[in-house]
């Protein structure tokens, strides 16, 4: 099912007694409504009927029934009301008593009457799966005139999950355009960003292995991971471009770039992983959210960096364009008889 420890704020446990005046019977018996109201006020409360003075002070006159007659609705038959003909009739002849059980309180949500159901996730069940099950159950059970909504962490999950895809897409597009402006090429940024799906695969694998779930914290970690992992591809591609401009061919340039940039890539990667380890090992209040972000960064950086060292050089060799280097420029200038 996905949910455990159910509870609701709709507590239908408050006894209620409704007293309905039978107007037609009261008219037939010639009993005015004021007499019925006075009798019910004596039964239900302590009405002030008059005041009297004694020893220079005023005192209230409060007619009331004995306690044994006030708590039982059936005792209404012991009360009498006087008609306009000065006759007495049992109060039960002109009123109808109904006992019922009603909610203790009626809360509101989004300006509508609502009943809030709270529950915890069962072990091994993700928030998304539990929400899907809950939606299907609501559609099968509730009538059409009753709507459902979410609140708290589930509401945040539903709201953010819809916008997360757009955020993720815009993050990748924004980084791609920035790299395209930096490299003055549309191929090189594509090669650099090949490491993004690799790192995401590693991050999700570690998250699944450690029993984590997709939530707002892991989504933030994935967006952060995009910026962190592209740094490795930038180091390799930029250095390989520089080597080509110095006169080396494509294969030699990428091999030299991968070898020369191996040390700085490993240094920065280990620094990020070690910096995220305290998040993974966190404990206490709020540790779950910090651990989720830490698992994403550690898994993504370790797995993504390992594959980046092999995938990016191969992709660069297959997709990158050859750069015009200094010797080619000198040869062209000699051919057109211009000073170099």
Secondary structure, 3 states (H helix, E strand, C coil): CCEEEEEECCCEEEEEEEEEECHHHHHHCCCCHHHHHHHHHHHHCCCEEEEEEECCEEEEEECCCCHHHHCCHHHHHHCEEECCCCCEEEHHHCEEEEEEEEECCCEEECCEEECCEEEEECCCCCHHHHHHHHHHHHHHHCCCCCCCCCCHHHHHHHHHHHHHHHHHHHHHHHHHHHHHHHHCCCHHHHHHCHHHHHHHHHHHHHHHHCCCCCCHHHHHHHHHHHHHHHHHHHHHHHHHHHHHHCCCCHHHHHHHHHHHCHHHHHHHHHHHHHHHHHHHCCCCCCHHHHHHHHHHHHHHHHHHHHHHHHHHHHHHHHHCCCCCCHHHHHHHHHHCCCCC
